[in-house]
Amino acid sequence: MGCLEKLPYEVIQRNSSFKEAREYVEKNIKEYYEVPPGYKIFDVYIIGVPPIKVGIDGDSVIFPYTKPCHGTFLVRVKEAHDEIKRLRKK
C-alpha cells in the first residue's frame, strides 16, 4: 500500500463519515467522478461505502482517505495531472 504522507496533500475534513465526504465533494466541487471501493489512486486504495466521489479542482484531486485506527479524512492532493487524466478517461 502506498503512503499519502509522501504526497503534497491538505486535509479538508477530519473524522468525516463517507456520506459527509461524498456530500462535500458533490456540493463544493464542480467536476467529480464516482469510483468503486478499492479504486487505486496515487498508489493508495480508497476504501469506503459506495458511492465514493472523487473530485477534480484545477490541478488537484479531492478524495476520501481512510487511515486505519485514525478514521476517514477528505484530502486534496495538488499537482495531480496524471491521476486527473486517468479519472477523466474512466
C-alpha positions in Angstrom: 0.0 0.0 0.0 1.2 3.5 -0.8 1.7 6.3 1.6 -0.3 9.5 1.5 2.4 11.2 3.6 4.7 11.3 0.6 2.3 13.4 -1.4 1.6 17.2 -1.3 -1.8 16.9 0.5 -4.1 19.1 2.6 -6.8 17.8 4.9 -10.2 19.3 4.1 -12.3 17.4 6.6 -11.1 15.3 9.6 -13.0 12.4 11.1 -15.8 12.6 8.5 -18.2 9.9 7.5 -18.2 8.5 4.0 -21.5 10.3 3.5 -20.1 13.6 4.7 -17.1 13.3 2.4 -19.4 12.5 -0.6 -21.7 15.4 0.1 -18.8 17.8 0.4 -17.5 16.8 -3.0 -20.9 16.9 -4.6 -21.7 20.4 -3.2 -18.3 22.1 -3.5 -16.5 20.5 -6.5 -17.9 21.1 -10.0 -16.2 18.1 -11.6 -16.3 14.7 -9.8 -16.4 11.1 -10.6 -17.8 8.0 -8.9 -15.3 5.2 -8.2 -15.7 1.8 -6.7 -14.3 0.8 -3.3 -10.7 -0.4 -3.8 -10.0 2.2 -6.5 -6.3 2.9 -6.6 -5.2 6.5 -6.7 -1.7 7.7 -6.0 -0.7 4.2 -5.1 -3.2 4.2 -2.2 -6.5 2.3 -2.2 -9.8 4.2 -1.5 -12.0 2.2 0.9 -15.5 3.2 1.9 -19.2 2.8 1.4 -20.3 3.5 -2.2 -21.0 5.7 -3.9 -17.5 7.2 -3.5 -16.9 10.5 -5.2 -13.5 11.8 -6.3 -13.4 15.5 -7.3 -11.1 17.4 -9.6 -10.5 21.1 -8.9 -7.9 22.7 -11.1 -4.7 20.6 -10.8 -5.9 18.9 -7.5 -7.8 15.7 -6.8 -10.1 15.6 -3.7 -10.9 12.1 -2.3 -11.8 10.4 1.0 -8.9 8.6 2.6 -9.3 6.1 5.4 -6.3 5.6 7.7 -6.7 2.6 9.9 -7.2 3.4 13.6 -7.4 7.2 12.7 -10.7 7.5 10.7 -11.6 8.9 7.4 -10.3 12.2 6.0 -11.3 14.2 2.9 -8.0 15.2 1.3 -6.8 17.4 -1.5 -3.6 16.4 -3.4 -2.1 19.1 -5.6 -0.2 18.7 -8.9 -2.2 15.5 -9.7 -2.0 15.8 -13.5 -1.6 12.0 -14.2 -4.4 11.0 -11.8 -6.7 13.6 -13.3 -6.1 12.2 -16.8 -6.8 8.7 -15.6 -10.0 9.7 -13.8 -11.3 11.5 -16.9 -10.6 8.5 -19.1 -12.5 6.2 -16.8 
